[in-house]
Amino acid sequence: MNRYFIHLGYNGANYCGWQSQPNGIAVQQEIEKALATLLREPCPIVGAGRTDAGVHARLMVAHFDWHTAIEDLAFLADKMNRLLPKDIAVYRIIPVKEDAHARFDALSRTYKYYITTRKDAFNYDWVYRIHGQLDCEAMNQACRVLFEYIDFTSFSKLHTDVKTNNCKIMEARWQEEDDLLVFTITADRFLRNMVRAIVGTLLEVGRGKLSIDGFREVIEAKDRGQAGTSVPGHALFLEHITYPEEVFIR
C-alpha cells in the first residue's frame, strides 16, 4: 500500500466537527466522499485529531492508503477541490512512508483563539466578542503556570475514551494584534475541549475573578467542575501541525 498525507484547511461553521458522525455532516465525511468519487472506491482517511463543531482549521493533516502509486498528486488535489464544498480546501497531497501516521506521528499541534472587545460588522463569525477590559499581563502569568503541569484533567471534557490526560504544553501566550487579543497554545497533544476550557479559565483571571494561585489550584484539582466555562468554538483555529522529517518520502 502507498500512504499519503493530505494537507487541508476548512471553515468549520457548517460542520459537526472533523470526525464523521451519524447525525450531522463532518469534514472527514466530505473528504472521504471526494476521494471515493475520484478513486472509484471507498477510501477512508485518518485525521491528526478531532476538532469540535464550529471549530476551524488553517491546517489539518490526514492520511490515506492506496493500492497503487498515484502519479500526479497535484492533479488529484485539484480535482478534489473541484468536488469539495467551498469551505474545505486541499492544499497538497504528499507521499509518506507506509507506517507514517497523521495522528500518532504528530510532534506538536498549535491552536489560536481570537477575542475582541469591539463590535465589528465583518469579523463576528471568527472572533469571540466580550465586554469589559482584560488584564493581559495577569493572563500571561497564568499561562506560565501551565508549563509546570502535565495532567490537564481539569480542562478535559468528561467521559472521553483517552488513556491519559497528560499533555506537554510547549507554548501558551496572549498577545495583542490590532483590535484582537490572540491566545496561542502549542502542545504535543490536546484533550477534548481542552483549549476552550483553558481560555475560559484564563478569562476569569483576566477579569480579576481568579488569582494566579487560584488558577494553579484549578489545575491541581483535576476536576472539570473547578475550571471556567468553555468559550464558543467559532473563534478557535487549528493553526499548525508538525511532523518529524523522516516520515516524508523525499
Secondary structure, 3 states (H helix, E strand, C coil): CEEEEEEEEECHHHCCCCCCCCCCCCHHHHHHHHHHHHHCCCCCCEECCCCCCCCEEEEEEEEEEECCCCCCHHHHHHHHHHHCCCCEEEEEEEEECCCCCCCCCCCEEEEEEEEECCCCCCCCCCCEECCCCCCHHHHHHHHHHHCCCCECHHHCCCCCCCCCCECCEEEEEEEEECCEEEEEEEECCCCCCHHHHHHHHHHHHHCCCCCHHHHHHHHHHCCHHHCCCCCCHHHEEEEEEECCHHHECC
